[in-house]
Amino acid sequence: MAQGHDQGDGTMKSPDLVVVSTFRSAADAQIAKGILDEAGIESMIRADTGGGMYPALSQAELLVRTEDIQKANEELDRGRSGTMR
């Protein structure tokens, strides 16, 4: 099996992930993650808050599988424009 692919345990592997969007806060990224969750697109948030000491300075990246990037962008664009299903 190729390294970095889903090995049947349902976890997302880093080499398969790409950044779909970057947000000013983890809270904003969580809202976008909710949009993707509703569309059935698995995603995760990556944020560095300096061990929790500097949460206001961090940015958060929303990651999806490479094969989901186009659909994720479409869903996030739909969410930004207010045309939710």
LINDAMO-V545608 format. One record per residue. N is the residue number from 1. RES is the residue in one letter. D_FIRST is the distance of its C-alpha to the first C-alpha in Angstrom with 1 decimal. Layout:
# LINDAMO-V545608
n->[N | N]
res->[RES | RES]
d_first->[D_FIRST | D_FIRST]
This chain:
# LINDAMO-V545608
n->[1 | 2 | 3 | 4 | 5 | 6 | 7 | 8 | 9 | 10 | 11 | 12 | 13 | 14 | 15 | 16 | 17 | 18 | 19 | 20 | 21 | 22 | 23 | 24 | 25 | 26 | 27 | 28 | 29 | 30 | 31 | 32 | 33 | 34 | 35 | 36 | 37 | 38 | 39 | 40 | 41 | 42 | 43 | 44 | 45 | 46 | 47 | 48 | 49 | 50 | 51 | 52 | 53 | 54 | 55 | 56 | 57 | 58 | 59 | 60 | 61 | 62 | 63 | 64 | 65 | 66 | 67 | 68 | 69 | 70 | 71 | 72 | 73 | 74 | 75 | 76 | 77 | 78 | 79 | 80 | 81 | 82 | 83 | 84 | 85]
res->[M | A | Q | G | H | D | Q | G | D | G | T | M | K | S | P | D | L | V | V | V | S | T | F | R | S | A | A | D | A | Q | I | A | K | G | I | L | D | E | A | G | I | E | S | M | I | R | A | D | T | G | G | G | M | Y | P | A | L | S | Q | A | E | L | L | V | R | T | E | D | I | Q | K | A | N | E | E | L | D | R | G | R | S | G | T | M | R]
d_first->[0.0 | 3.8 | 6.5 | 8.9 | 7.6 | 9.3 | 7.8 | 10.8 | 13.4 | 14.9 | 14.9 | 14.8 | 12.9 | 15.2 | 13.6 | 13.5 | 17.1 | 20.3 | 23.9 | 25.7 | 29.0 | 30.9 | 33.7 | 36.7 | 36.0 | 33.4 | 35.7 | 35.5 | 31.7 | 31.8 | 34.0 | 31.6 | 28.7 | 30.9 | 31.3 | 27.6 | 27.3 | 30.0 | 28.2 | 25.1 | 23.1 | 21.1 | 22.2 | 23.0 | 25.9 | 25.8 | 29.3 | 31.0 | 34.3 | 35.1 | 34.4 | 36.5 | 39.5 | 39.4 | 38.1 | 40.5 | 39.2 | 35.5 | 33.7 | 30.7 | 27.8 | 26.2 | 22.4 | 20.5 | 17.1 | 17.3 | 17.5 | 20.4 | 22.5 | 25.0 | 25.7 | 25.9 | 28.5 | 30.4 | 30.6 | 31.8 | 34.3 | 35.6 | 35.9 | 37.8 | 40.1 | 40.9 | 39.9 | 37.7 | 37.1]
